[in-house]
Amino acid sequence: MYKLFIPLQRNFKKKKKMKSTIKFLTFLCFSLFVAMSFSACSSDDPADNDLFIGTYKGNISYLSIKNPESSVAPVEGKVVVTKASNTYSFHFDHKIPDLKGVKFEKKGDHTLVSIGSALKAITITKDKLEMMFVNKDGNTWTANCTR
C-alpha cells in the first residue's frame, strides 16, 4: 500500500514546483509591464523637456542658391532633432546641411513654433515635424515628417 503513494507524492511535488514557477513568471511579467508603462509616458514631448532627442521620418529637401549641386530634391529621409534648453538642432540625412541654434517658443499644450529673424515656419510636436526654413543666403530646408 505504501508503494502506491510514492508516485502520487512525486506528482504532487512536480505540480507544486510548477505552480511556484508560474507564479514567479506571472509576477515578473507584471513587474515588467508596470515598469514599461511608467517609462513610456508623454515625457518624450519636445515642448516639455529641457533635453530631447527624437527621430522624425518623412519627406525632406534642401535648396542651395549659391551651390545648386548640393541641393537635394524632395526625398524620403529622416531628421534627428536635438534640444538643449530652448535651442534646437536639426540633423538631416542625404547630405543635407544641419541646422543649429534654432530657438522656439511654446504655443499651446504640445506645440513649439520657431522665433528669430530668418524666414522660419517650424512646428514640432511629439508626433510631427513640419519645417520650411529659409536663411539669409536664401538656402531652404523643408521637412514634413512623423515619428
DSSP file (Angstrom, degrees, kcal/mol; ACC not computed):
  #  RESIDUE AA STRUCTURE BP1 BP2  ACC     N-H-->O    O-->H-N    N-H-->O    O-->H-N    TCO  KAPPA ALPHA  PHI   PSI    X-CA   Y-CA   Z-CA
    1    1 A M    >>        0   0    0      0, 0.0     3,-0.9     0, 0.0     4,-0.7   0.000 360.0 360.0 360.0 -39.0    0.0    0.0    0.0
    2    2 A Y  H >>  +     0   0    0      1,-0.2     3,-0.8     2,-0.2     4,-0.7   0.851 360.0  60.2 -61.7 -35.2    2.8    2.4    0.8
    3    3 A K  H 34 S+     0   0    0      1,-0.2    -1,-0.2     2,-0.2     3,-0.2   0.743  95.5  63.1 -66.8 -24.0    4.3    1.9   -2.7
    4    4 A L  H <> S+     0   0    0     -3,-0.9     4,-0.7     1,-0.2    -1,-0.2   0.823 101.2  50.7 -69.2 -31.4    1.0    3.2   -4.2
    5    5 A F  H <X S+     0   0    0     -3,-0.8     4,-2.3    -4,-0.7    -1,-0.2   0.680  91.6  76.2 -83.0 -18.7    1.5    6.7   -2.6
    6    6 A I  H  X S+     0   0    0     -4,-0.7     4,-2.0    -3,-0.2    -1,-0.2   0.935  96.8  45.1 -62.4 -48.4    5.1    7.2   -3.8
    7    7 A P  H  > S+     0   0    0      0, 0.0     4,-2.2     0, 0.0    -1,-0.2   0.895 113.7  51.4 -62.6 -36.8    4.2    8.1   -7.5
    8    8 A L  H  X S+     0   0    0     -4,-0.7     4,-2.1     1,-0.2    -2,-0.2   0.887 108.1  51.9 -64.6 -38.0    1.4   10.4   -6.2
    9    9 A Q  H  X S+     0   0    0     -4,-2.3     4,-1.9     2,-0.2    -1,-0.2   0.894 108.9  50.1 -65.7 -40.3    3.8   12.1   -3.9
   10   10 A R  H  X S+     0   0    0     -4,-2.0     4,-2.2     2,-0.2    -2,-0.2   0.924 110.6  49.4 -64.3 -44.1    6.3   12.7   -6.8
   11   11 A N  H  X S+     0   0    0     -4,-2.2     4,-2.5     1,-0.2    -2,-0.2   0.888 108.6  53.8 -61.8 -39.1    3.5   14.2   -9.0
   12   12 A F  H  X S+     0   0    0     -4,-2.1     4,-2.2     1,-0.2    -1,-0.2   0.906 108.5  48.6 -62.1 -42.7    2.4   16.4   -6.1
   13   13 A K  H  X S+     0   0    0     -4,-1.9     4,-2.3     2,-0.2    -1,-0.2   0.896 111.5  50.0 -65.6 -40.1    6.0   17.8   -5.8
   14   14 A K  H  X S+     0   0    0     -4,-2.2     4,-2.4     2,-0.2    -2,-0.2   0.918 111.7  47.9 -64.3 -42.9    6.2   18.5   -9.5
   15   15 A K  H  X S+     0   0    0     -4,-2.5     4,-2.4     2,-0.2    -2,-0.2   0.895 111.3  50.5 -64.5 -40.0    2.8   20.3   -9.6
   16   16 A K  H  X S+     0   0    0     -4,-2.2     4,-2.1     2,-0.2    -1,-0.2   0.911 111.8  47.4 -64.9 -42.1    3.8   22.4   -6.6
   17   17 A K  H  X S+     0   0    0     -4,-2.3     4,-2.1     1,-0.2    -2,-0.2   0.897 111.9  50.8 -65.6 -39.9    7.1   23.4   -8.3
   18   18 A M  H  X S+     0   0    0     -4,-2.4     4,-2.5     2,-0.2    -2,-0.2   0.891 108.9  51.3 -66.1 -39.5    5.2   24.2  -11.5
   19   19 A K  H  X S+     0   0    0     -4,-2.4     4,-2.5     2,-0.2    -1,-0.2   0.915 110.6  48.0 -63.1 -43.5    2.7   26.4   -9.7
   20   20 A S  H  X S+     0   0    0     -4,-2.1     4,-2.2     2,-0.2    -1,-0.2   0.875 111.5  51.0 -67.4 -35.2    5.5   28.3   -8.0
   21   21 A T  H  X S+     0   0    0     -4,-2.1     4,-2.6     2,-0.2    -2,-0.2   0.922 110.9  48.1 -65.6 -43.5    7.3   28.8  -11.3
   22   22 A I  H  X S+     0   0    0     -4,-2.5     4,-2.5     2,-0.2    -2,-0.2   0.908 111.1  50.9 -63.9 -42.0    4.1   30.0  -12.9
   23   23 A K  H  X S+     0   0    0     -4,-2.5     4,-2.4     2,-0.2    -1,-0.2   0.920 111.3  48.4 -60.4 -43.8    3.5   32.4  -10.1
   24   24 A F  H  X S+     0   0    0     -4,-2.2     4,-2.5     2,-0.2    -2,-0.2   0.926 112.4  47.5 -63.8 -45.4    7.1   33.8  -10.4
   25   25 A L  H  X S+     0   0    0     -4,-2.6     4,-2.6     2,-0.2    -1,-0.2   0.883 111.5  51.3 -64.8 -38.0    6.8   34.2  -14.2
   26   26 A T  H  X S+     0   0    0     -4,-2.5     4,-2.4     2,-0.2    -1,-0.2   0.928 111.2  47.6 -62.8 -45.4    3.5   36.0  -13.7
   27   27 A F  H  X S+     0   0    0     -4,-2.4     4,-2.4     2,-0.2    -2,-0.2   0.903 111.9  50.5 -61.7 -42.1    5.0   38.3  -11.2
   28   28 A L  H  X S+     0   0    0     -4,-2.5     4,-2.3     2,-0.2    -2,-0.2   0.924 111.4  47.4 -63.3 -45.7    8.0   39.0  -13.4
   29   29 A C  H  X S+     0   0    0     -4,-2.6     4,-2.3     1,-0.2    -2,-0.2   0.913 112.6  49.4 -62.8 -43.0    5.7   39.8  -16.4
   30   30 A F  H  X S+     0   0    0     -4,-2.4     4,-2.4     2,-0.2    -2,-0.2   0.907 110.3  50.9 -62.9 -42.2    3.5   42.1  -14.4
   31   31 A S  H  X S+     0   0    0     -4,-2.4     4,-2.4     1,-0.2    -2,-0.2   0.909 110.6  48.6 -62.6 -42.7    6.6   43.9  -13.0
   32   32 A L  H  X S+     0   0    0     -4,-2.3     4,-2.5     2,-0.2    -1,-0.2   0.901 110.5  51.7 -63.6 -40.7    8.0   44.5  -16.5
   33   33 A F  H  X S+     0   0    0     -4,-2.3     4,-2.1     2,-0.2    -2,-0.2   0.926 111.2  46.8 -61.6 -45.7    4.6   45.7  -17.7
   34   34 A V  H  X S+     0   0    0     -4,-2.4     4,-1.6     2,-0.2    -2,-0.2   0.920 112.8  49.5 -63.0 -44.5    4.4   48.3  -14.8
   35   35 A A  H  X S+     0   0    0     -4,-2.4     4,-1.6     1,-0.2    -1,-0.2   0.903 112.7  47.2 -62.7 -41.6    8.0   49.4  -15.4
   36   36 A M  H  X S+     0   0    0     -4,-2.5     4,-1.2     1,-0.2    -1,-0.2   0.855 107.5  56.0 -70.4 -34.2    7.4   49.9  -19.1
   37   37 A S  H  < S+     0   0    0     -4,-2.1    -1,-0.2     1,-0.2    -2,-0.2   0.854 109.3  47.1 -68.0 -32.4    4.1   51.8  -18.6
   38   38 A F  H >< S+     0   0    0     -4,-1.6     3,-0.7     1,-0.2    -1,-0.2   0.849 113.1  48.3 -74.4 -33.4    5.9   54.3  -16.4
   39   39 A S  H 3< S+     0   0    0     -4,-1.6    -2,-0.2     1,-0.2    -1,-0.2   0.635 103.7  62.4 -82.3 -12.5    8.8   54.8  -18.8
   40   40 A A  T 3< S+     0   0    0     -4,-1.2    -1,-0.2    -5,-0.1    -2,-0.1  -0.125  76.3 128.6-104.6  37.0    6.5   55.2  -21.9
   41   41 A C  S X  S-     0   0    0     -3,-0.7     3,-0.6     1,-0.1    -3,-0.1  -0.048  80.8 -88.3 -76.5-173.8    4.8   58.4  -20.7
   42   42 A S  G >  S+     0   0    0      1,-0.2     3,-1.2     2,-0.1    -1,-0.1   0.141  94.4 112.5 -83.7  21.5    4.4   61.6  -22.7
   43   43 A S  G 3   +     0   0    0      1,-0.3    -1,-0.2    -4,-0.1    -3,-0.0   0.528  60.9  74.6 -72.9  -3.3    7.8   62.7  -21.3
   44   44 A D  G <   +     0   0    0     -3,-0.6    -1,-0.3     8,-0.1    -2,-0.1   0.183  67.0 119.1 -91.8  18.6    9.2   62.4  -24.8
   45   45 A D    X>  -     0   0    0     -3,-1.2     3,-1.3     1,-0.1     4,-0.5  -0.740  61.3-146.1 -82.3 122.9    7.4   65.6  -25.9
   46   46 A P  T 34 S+     0   0    0      0, 0.0     3,-0.5     0, 0.0    -1,-0.1   0.764  94.6  62.2 -63.5 -24.5    9.9   68.2  -27.0
   47   47 A A  T 34 S+     0   0    0      1,-0.2    64,-0.1    63,-0.2    59,-0.1   0.768 107.7  42.4 -71.5 -23.8    7.8   71.0  -25.6
   48   48 A D  T <4 S+     0   0    0     -3,-1.3     2,-0.3    62,-0.1    -1,-0.2   0.454 102.7  74.1-104.1  -1.7    8.0   69.8  -22.1
   49   49 A N     <  -     0   0    0     -4,-0.5     3,-0.1    -3,-0.5    -5,-0.0  -0.866  58.1-152.2-118.8 147.2   11.7   68.8  -21.8
   50   50 A D  S    S+     0   0    0     -2,-0.3    35,-2.0     1,-0.2     2,-0.4   0.772  96.0  40.9 -80.8 -28.5   15.0   70.7  -21.4
   51   51 A L  E    S+A   84   0A   0     33,-0.2     2,-0.3    35,-0.1    -1,-0.2  -0.980  74.9 160.8-119.9 133.2   16.8   67.8  -23.1
   52   52 A F  E     -A   83   0A   0     31,-1.6    31,-2.6    -2,-0.4     2,-0.4  -0.989  19.3-179.3-152.7 138.8   15.3   66.0  -26.1
   53   53 A I  E     +A   82   0A   0     -2,-0.3     2,-0.3    29,-0.2    29,-0.2  -0.963  20.5 162.3-137.4 123.0   16.5   63.7  -28.9
   54   54 A G  E     -A   81   0A   0     27,-2.5    27,-3.3    -2,-0.4     2,-0.5  -0.994  29.5-140.3-142.9 148.1   13.9   62.5  -31.4
   55   55 A T  E     -A   80   0A   0     -2,-0.3     2,-0.4    25,-0.2    25,-0.2  -0.938  17.2-170.9-111.5 126.3   14.0   61.0  -34.9
   56   56 A Y  E     -A   79   0A   0     23,-2.8    23,-2.8    -2,-0.5     2,-0.4  -0.933   5.5-159.4-115.0 137.7   11.3   62.0  -37.4
   57   57 A K  E     +AB  78 146A   0     89,-3.2    89,-2.6    -2,-0.4     2,-0.3  -0.947  40.1  76.9-121.8 139.5   10.9   60.3  -40.8
   58   58 A G  E    S-AB  77 145A   0     19,-2.6    19,-3.3    -2,-0.4     2,-0.5  -0.973  79.0 -10.0 165.0-149.4    9.3   61.6  -43.9
   59   59 A N  E     +AB  76 144A   0     85,-1.8    85,-2.4    -2,-0.3     2,-0.3  -0.708  60.4 170.3 -87.8 123.1    9.7   63.9  -46.9
   60   60 A I  E     +AB  75 143A   0     15,-2.8    15,-2.4    -2,-0.5     2,-0.3  -0.934   4.7 171.0-130.9 154.2   12.8   66.2  -46.7
   61   61 A S  E     - B   0 142A   0     81,-2.1    81,-2.1    -2,-0.3     2,-0.3  -0.978  15.6-156.5-155.5 166.5   14.5   68.6  -49.1
   62   62 A Y  E     -AB  72 141A   0     10,-2.4    10,-2.7    -2,-0.3     2,-0.5  -0.977   2.9-166.1-149.5 133.4   17.2   71.3  -49.4
   63   63 A L  E     - B   0 140A   0     77,-2.6    77,-2.6    -2,-0.3     2,-0.5  -0.983   5.7-165.3-124.5 120.4   17.7   74.1  -51.9
   64   64 A S        -     0   0    0     -2,-0.5     7,-0.2    75,-0.2    75,-0.1  -0.920   7.4-168.9-106.9 124.4   21.0   75.9  -52.1
   65   65 A I  S    S+     0   0    0     -2,-0.5    -1,-0.2    72,-0.1    73,-0.1   0.921  89.5  38.8 -75.7 -46.3   21.1   79.2  -54.1
   66   66 A K  S    S+     0   0    0      1,-0.3    -1,-0.1    71,-0.1    -2,-0.0   0.784 129.0  30.3 -76.8 -28.5   24.9   79.6  -54.1
   67   67 A N    >   +     0   0    0      1,-0.1     3,-1.9     2,-0.0     4,-0.3  -0.654  64.9 174.7-133.6  76.1   25.7   76.0  -54.7
   68   68 A P  G >  S+     0   0    0      0, 0.0     3,-1.5     0, 0.0    -4,-0.2   0.738  74.7  69.0 -59.2 -24.1   22.9   74.3  -56.7
   69   69 A E  G 3  S+     0   0    0      1,-0.3    -2,-0.0     3,-0.0     0, 0.0   0.791  95.9  54.9 -65.0 -25.6   24.8   71.0  -56.9
   70   70 A S  G <  S+     0   0    0     -3,-1.9    -1,-0.3    -6,-0.1     2,-0.0   0.488  83.5 115.3 -86.7  -1.5   24.4   70.5  -53.2
   71   71 A S    <   -     0   0    0     -3,-1.5     2,-0.5    -4,-0.3    -8,-0.2  -0.354  54.8-150.2 -66.4 148.6   20.6   70.8  -53.4
   72   72 A V  E     -A   62   0A   0    -10,-2.7   -10,-2.4    -2,-0.0     3,-0.1  -0.979  10.0-136.7-124.8 117.3   18.5   67.7  -52.6
   73   73 A A  E     -     0   0A   0     -2,-0.5   -13,-0.1   -12,-0.2   -10,-0.0  -0.259  52.0 -65.8 -64.1 158.6   15.2   67.2  -54.3
   74   74 A P  E    S+     0   0A   0      0, 0.0     2,-0.3     0, 0.0   -13,-0.2  -0.239  73.7 161.2 -51.5 128.1   12.3   66.1  -52.1
   75   75 A V  E     -A   60   0A   0    -15,-2.4   -15,-2.8    -3,-0.1     2,-0.4  -0.976  47.1 -94.8-148.1 153.1   13.2   62.6  -50.9
   76   76 A E  E     +A   59   0A   0     -2,-0.3     2,-0.2   -17,-0.2   -17,-0.2  -0.605  68.6 125.8 -70.3 128.3   12.1   60.2  -48.1
   77   77 A G  E     -A   58   0A   0    -19,-3.3   -19,-2.6    -2,-0.4     2,-0.3  -0.848  50.2 -96.4-161.1-164.2   14.6   60.6  -45.2
   78   78 A K  E     -A   57   0A   0     -2,-0.2    15,-1.3   -21,-0.2     2,-0.4  -0.954  13.4-155.6-135.8 154.8   15.0   61.3  -41.5
   79   79 A V  E     -AC  56  92A   0    -23,-2.8   -23,-2.8    -2,-0.3     2,-0.6  -0.998  10.4-151.7-127.6 125.7   15.7   64.3  -39.3
   80   80 A V  E     -AC  55  91A   0     11,-2.8    11,-2.6    -2,-0.4     2,-0.5  -0.891  15.5-158.7 -98.1 119.8   17.2   63.9  -35.9
   81   81 A V  E     -AC  54  90A   0    -27,-3.3   -27,-2.5    -2,-0.6     2,-0.4  -0.858   9.6-174.3-102.4 128.3   16.1   66.7  -33.6
   82   82 A T  E     -AC  53  89A   0      7,-2.4     7,-2.3    -2,-0.5     2,-0.4  -0.953   2.7-166.4-121.6 144.6   18.1   67.6  -30.5
   83   83 A K  E     +AC  52  88A   0    -31,-2.6   -31,-1.6    -2,-0.4     2,-0.4  -0.995  13.4 177.4-132.8 134.1   17.2   70.1  -27.9
   84   84 A A  E >  S-AC  51  87A   0      3,-2.3     3,-1.9    -2,-0.4     2,-0.4  -0.953  74.6 -41.3-133.0 115.4   19.3   71.6  -25.1
   85   85 A S  T 3  S-     0   0    0    -35,-2.0   -36,-0.1    -2,-0.4     0, 0.0  -0.555 123.5 -30.2  63.9-118.6   17.3   74.2  -23.0
   86   86 A N  T 3  S+     0   0    0     -2,-0.4    18,-1.1    -3,-0.1     2,-0.5   0.155 117.4  99.4-114.6  19.8   15.4   76.2  -25.7
   87   87 A T  E <   -CD  84 103A   0     -3,-1.9    -3,-2.3    16,-0.2     2,-0.3  -0.913  54.7-162.8-110.0 130.5   17.9   75.8  -28.6
   88   88 A Y  E     -CD  83 102A   0     14,-3.2    14,-2.2    -2,-0.5    13,-0.6  -0.783   9.7-161.9-112.9 152.8   17.3   73.1  -31.2
   89   89 A S  E     -CD  82 100A   0     -7,-2.3    -7,-2.4    -2,-0.3     2,-0.5  -0.990   7.8-153.9-129.8 142.4   19.5   71.4  -33.8
   90   90 A F  E     -CD  81  99A   0      9,-3.2     9,-2.4    -2,-0.4     2,-0.6  -0.974   6.1-166.4-120.3 119.0   18.2   69.5  -36.8
   91   91 A H  E     -C   80   0A   0    -11,-2.6   -11,-2.8    -2,-0.5     2,-0.2  -0.921  12.1-167.2-111.2 110.8   20.5   66.8  -38.3
   92   92 A F  E     -C   79   0A   0     -2,-0.6     3,-0.2     4,-0.4   -13,-0.2  -0.565  11.3-139.4 -94.7 155.5   19.3   65.7  -41.8
   93   93 A D  S >  S+     0   0    0    -15,-1.3     3,-1.0    -2,-0.2    -1,-0.1  -0.389  77.9  63.8 -97.3-170.7   20.4   62.6  -43.8
   94   94 A H  T 3  S-     0   0    0      1,-0.2    -1,-0.2    -2,-0.1    -2,-0.0   0.785 127.7 -71.2  61.9  31.5   21.1   62.6  -47.6
   95   95 A K  T 3  S+     0   0    0      1,-0.2    -1,-0.2    -3,-0.2    -2,-0.1   0.731  87.6 154.1  60.4  25.9   24.0   65.1  -47.1
   96   96 A I    <   -     0   0    0     -3,-1.0    -4,-0.4     1,-0.1    -1,-0.2  -0.717  51.7-106.5 -80.3 132.4   21.6   68.0  -46.3
   97   97 A P        -     0   0    0      0, 0.0     2,-0.1     0, 0.0    -1,-0.1  -0.258  36.7-111.0 -60.5 146.4   23.5   70.5  -44.1
   98   98 A D        -     0   0    0     -7,-0.1     2,-0.5    -6,-0.1    -7,-0.2  -0.401  18.7-136.6 -74.8 152.5   22.4   70.6  -40.4
   99   99 A L  E     -D   90   0A   0     -9,-2.4    -9,-3.2    -2,-0.1     2,-0.3  -0.952  28.4-178.0-107.0 131.1   20.6   73.5  -38.8
  100  100 A K  E     +D   89   0A   0     -2,-0.5   -11,-0.2   -11,-0.2   -12,-0.0  -0.953  52.1  24.7-131.8 149.8   21.9   74.5  -35.4
  101  101 A G  E     +     0   0A   0    -13,-0.6     2,-0.4    -2,-0.3   -12,-0.2   0.771  68.7 160.7  76.1  28.1   20.9   77.1  -32.8
  102  102 A V  E     -D   88   0A   0    -14,-2.2   -14,-3.2    -3,-0.1     2,-0.3  -0.702  25.9-150.1 -84.2 130.3   17.2   77.4  -33.7
  103  103 A K  E     -DE  87 115A   0     12,-0.6    12,-2.4    -2,-0.4     2,-0.3  -0.764  14.5-172.7-104.9 148.8   15.1   78.9  -30.9
  104  104 A F  E     - E   0 114A   0    -18,-1.1     2,-0.3    -2,-0.3    10,-0.2  -0.871  16.3-146.7-132.4 162.2   11.5   78.3  -30.2
  105  105 A E  E     - E   0 113A   0      8,-2.5     8,-2.6    -2,-0.3     2,-0.3  -0.973  32.3-108.1-127.4 150.9    8.6   79.4  -28.0
  106  106 A K  E     - E   0 112A   0     -2,-0.3     2,-0.5     6,-0.2     6,-0.2  -0.598  31.8-174.8 -81.5 131.5    5.9   77.2  -26.7
  107  107 A K  E  >  - E   0 111A   0      4,-3.0     4,-0.6    -2,-0.3     3,-0.2  -0.978  56.6 -26.0-125.7 116.0    2.4   77.6  -28.3
  108  108 A G  T  4 S-     0   0    0     -2,-0.5     3,-0.1     1,-0.2     0, 0.0  -0.327 104.7 -42.5  78.4-164.0   -0.4   75.6  -26.7
  109  109 A D  T  4 S+     0   0    0      1,-0.2    -1,-0.2    -3,-0.1    -3,-0.0   0.941 131.2   1.3 -71.0 -50.8   -0.1   72.3  -24.9
  110  110 A H  T  4 S+     0   0    0     -3,-0.2     2,-0.4   -63,-0.0    16,-0.4  -0.083 103.3 103.5-135.5  35.7    2.4   70.4  -27.0
  111  111 A T  E  <  -E  107   0A   0     -4,-0.6    -4,-3.0    14,-0.1     2,-0.4  -0.968  44.7-163.0-126.8 138.2    3.5   72.6  -29.9
  112  112 A L  E     -EF 106 124A   0     12,-1.5    12,-1.4    -2,-0.4     2,-0.4  -0.954   4.7-165.6-117.1 138.1    6.6   74.7  -30.5
  113  113 A V  E     -EF 105 123A   0     -8,-2.6    -8,-2.5    -2,-0.4    10,-0.2  -0.983  25.0-115.1-124.5 135.3    6.9   77.5  -33.0
  114  114 A S  E     -E  104   0A   0      8,-1.2     2,-0.3    -2,-0.4   -10,-0.3  -0.284  27.8-164.4 -71.2 152.1   10.2   78.9  -34.1
  115  115 A I  E     +E  103   0A   0    -12,-2.4   -12,-0.6     6,-0.0     2,-0.2  -0.908  35.1  77.7-129.3 158.6   11.3   82.5  -33.4
  116  116 A G  S    S-     0   0    0     -2,-0.3     4,-0.2     1,-0.1   -14,-0.0  -0.796  81.7 -65.4 133.9-174.8   14.0   84.7  -34.8
  117  117 A S  S    S+     0   0    0     -2,-0.2    -1,-0.1     2,-0.1     3,-0.0   0.778  96.5  83.9 -87.3 -29.1   15.0   86.8  -37.8
  118  118 A A  S    S-     0   0    0     -3,-0.1     2,-0.9     1,-0.1    17,-0.2  -0.296  96.6 -92.1 -71.8 160.6   15.2   84.3  -40.6
  119  119 A L  E     + G   0 134A   0     15,-1.1    15,-3.3     2,-0.0     2,-0.4  -0.644  64.3 166.1 -74.3 107.4   12.1   83.2  -42.5
  120  120 A K  E     + G   0 133A   0     -2,-0.9     2,-0.3    13,-0.2    13,-0.2  -0.981  30.7 172.7-132.0 136.2   11.1   80.1  -40.5
  121  121 A A  E     + G   0 132A   0     11,-1.8    11,-1.1    -2,-0.4     2,-0.5  -0.733  27.6 152.6-136.6  87.0    8.0   78.0  -40.3
  122  122 A I  E     - G   0 131A   0     -2,-0.3    -8,-1.2     9,-0.2     2,-0.4  -0.975  17.3-179.7-122.4 124.9    8.9   75.1  -38.0
  123  123 A T  E     -FG 113 130A   0      7,-3.0     7,-2.6    -2,-0.5     2,-0.4  -0.992   4.1-173.7-125.2 129.0    6.4   73.3  -35.9
  124  124 A I  E     +FG 112 129A   0    -12,-1.4   -12,-1.5    -2,-0.4     2,-0.3  -0.984  10.1 163.5-124.1 128.8    7.4   70.4  -33.6
  125  125 A T        -     0   0    0      3,-2.8   -14,-0.1    -2,-0.4    -2,-0.0  -0.773  56.1 -94.8-124.7 178.6    5.0   68.2  -31.7
  126  126 A K  S    S+     0   0    0    -16,-0.4     3,-0.1    -2,-0.3   -15,-0.1   0.744 125.9  30.0 -66.8 -19.3    5.7   64.8  -30.1
  127  127 A D  S    S+     0   0    0      1,-0.2    20,-2.0    19,-0.1     2,-0.3   0.603 120.0  42.3-111.6 -16.0    4.4   63.1  -33.3
  128  128 A K  E     - H   0 146A   0     18,-0.2    -3,-2.8    19,-0.1     2,-0.4  -0.981  47.7-164.6-144.2 145.2    5.1   65.5  -36.1
  129  129 A L  E     +GH 124 145A   0     16,-2.5    16,-2.9    -2,-0.3     2,-0.4  -0.990  12.9 177.8-127.5 120.4    7.8   67.9  -37.6
  130  130 A E  E     +GH 123 144A   0     -7,-2.6    -7,-3.0    -2,-0.4     2,-0.4  -0.993  13.7 173.0-122.4 128.5    6.8   70.4  -40.2
  131  131 A M  E     +GH 122 143A   0     12,-2.9    12,-2.0    -2,-0.4     2,-0.3  -0.996  27.9 164.6-144.1 136.6    9.5   72.8  -41.4
  132  132 A M  E     +GH 121 142A   0    -11,-1.1   -11,-1.8    -2,-0.4     2,-0.5  -0.823  24.1 174.2-142.0 107.9   10.2   75.4  -44.0
  133  133 A F  E     -GH 120 141A   0      8,-2.7     8,-2.5    -2,-0.3     2,-0.5  -0.965  11.0-177.3-122.4 121.8   13.4   77.3  -43.1
  134  134 A V  E     -GH 119 140A   0    -15,-3.3   -15,-1.1    -2,-0.5     6,-0.2  -0.981  13.5-156.2-120.1 120.8   15.0   80.0  -45.3
  135  135 A N    >   -     0   0    0      4,-2.0     3,-1.8    -2,-0.5   -16,-0.0  -0.266  38.6 -89.3 -88.2-179.5   18.3   81.5  -44.1
  136  136 A K  T 3  S+     0   0    0      1,-0.3    -1,-0.1     2,-0.1    -2,-0.0   0.716 126.4  56.7 -65.2 -21.4   19.7   85.0  -45.0
  137  137 A D  T 3  S-     0   0    0      2,-0.1    -1,-0.3   -72,-0.0   -72,-0.1   0.509 119.0-109.1 -85.4  -5.4   21.6   83.4  -48.0
  138  138 A G    <   +     0   0    0     -3,-1.8     2,-0.2     1,-0.3    -2,-0.1   0.461  67.6 148.3  91.0   2.0   18.3   82.0  -49.5
  139  139 A N        -     0   0    0    -75,-0.1    -4,-2.0   -77,-0.0     2,-0.4  -0.493  33.2-152.3 -69.7 139.9   19.1   78.4  -48.7
  140  140 A T  E     -BH  63 134A   0    -77,-2.6   -77,-2.6    -6,-0.2     2,-0.4  -0.961  15.7-171.5-125.9 129.6   15.9   76.5  -48.0
  141  141 A W  E     -BH  62 133A   0     -8,-2.5    -8,-2.7    -2,-0.4     2,-0.4  -0.947  11.0-177.1-112.3 136.0   15.3   73.4  -45.8
  142  142 A T  E     +BH  61 132A   0    -81,-2.1   -81,-2.1    -2,-0.4     2,-0.3  -0.980   6.0 171.6-132.1 149.9   11.9   71.6  -45.8
  143  143 A A  E     +BH  60 131A   0    -12,-2.0   -12,-2.9    -2,-0.4     2,-0.3  -0.962  17.3 179.6-154.7 137.7   10.6   68.7  -43.9
  144  144 A N  E     +BH  59 130A   0    -85,-2.4   -85,-1.8    -2,-0.3     2,-0.3  -0.798  37.8 151.3-136.1  92.2    7.2   67.0  -43.4
  145  145 A C  E     -BH  58 129A   0    -16,-2.9   -16,-2.5    -2,-0.3     2,-0.3  -0.814  32.7-154.5-129.8 159.2    7.9   64.1  -41.1
  146  146 A T  E      BH  57 128A   0    -89,-2.6   -89,-3.2    -2,-0.3   -18,-0.2  -0.865 360.0 360.0-127.0 165.0    6.3   61.9  -38.4
  147  147 A R              0   0    0    -20,-2.0   -19,-0.1    -2,-0.3   -92,-0.1   0.383 360.0 360.0-108.1 360.0    7.7   60.0  -35.5
